[in-house]
Amino acid sequence: MKFKAEIFISLKPTVSDPQGMTIAGGLEQLGFESIEEVRAGKFIEMSFAAETLDSAKDMVADMCDKLLANPIIENYRFKIQSADL
């Protein structure tokens, strides 16, 4: 079966986010003064084949643990849907 995964990776709440702070500062300079905090992250979209939905979930979690996310400083979550018609 073919699947499509959407993976969201973000820094853990205890990790400083200099990119988010820079974005917040830029937004404030543009007049968006109500911004309290910005946290930046990554979004990855992929298509792949797997035997079952459960094996697809296991595969994506394994990819995140081994390469896509740094489990020491980042959290991840993902959505998987069938790409078969």
C-alpha positions in Angstrom: 0.0 0.0 0.0 1.1 3.6 -0.6 1.0 6.1 2.3 1.5 9.8 2.8 3.1 11.0 6.0 3.1 14.5 7.4 5.7 14.9 10.1 5.9 17.8 12.5 9.1 18.3 14.5 9.5 20.9 17.2 12.0 21.8 20.0 11.1 20.5 23.4 9.7 23.3 25.6 12.8 23.4 27.8 15.1 24.0 24.8 15.9 27.6 23.9 14.7 28.6 20.4 16.9 31.3 18.9 15.1 31.1 15.5 11.7 31.5 17.2 13.1 34.5 19.1 14.4 36.1 15.9 11.0 35.6 14.2 9.2 37.1 17.2 11.5 40.1 17.0 10.9 40.5 13.3 7.1 40.3 13.8 7.2 42.9 16.5 9.2 45.3 14.3 6.5 44.8 11.6 3.9 46.0 14.1 2.6 42.7 15.4 3.1 43.7 19.0 0.8 41.2 20.6 3.2 38.3 19.9 4.2 36.6 23.1 6.3 33.7 21.9 7.2 32.0 18.7 8.6 28.4 18.4 10.0 27.4 15.1 10.0 23.8 13.9 10.2 21.5 10.8 7.5 20.0 8.6 8.3 17.0 6.4 6.0 15.4 3.9 6.7 12.1 2.3 5.2 9.3 0.3 6.2 5.7 0.8 5.1 2.1 0.6 4.4 -0.2 3.5 2.4 -3.4 4.0 -0.1 -2.1 6.6 -1.0 1.1 8.4 0.7 -0.2 11.6 3.9 -1.0 9.7 3.8 2.5 8.1 3.5 4.1 11.6 6.4 2.0 12.9 8.5 3.0 9.8 7.9 6.7 10.3 8.6 6.5 14.0 11.8 4.7 13.3 12.8 7.3 10.7 12.2 10.1 13.2 14.1 8.4 15.9 17.1 7.6 13.7 17.4 10.6 11.4 14.6 13.2 11.1 14.4 14.4 14.7 17.0 14.7 17.5 15.2 13.0 20.4 17.3 14.7 23.0 16.0 18.2 22.1 13.1 17.6 19.8 9.6 16.1 19.9 7.8 14.8 16.9 4.3 13.8 15.8 3.0 12.6 12.5 -0.2 11.9 10.6 -0.3 9.1 8.1 -3.0 8.5 5.4 -3.4 6.0 2.6 -2.3 7.4 -0.7 -4.0 4.5 -2.7 -7.0 5.5 -4.8 
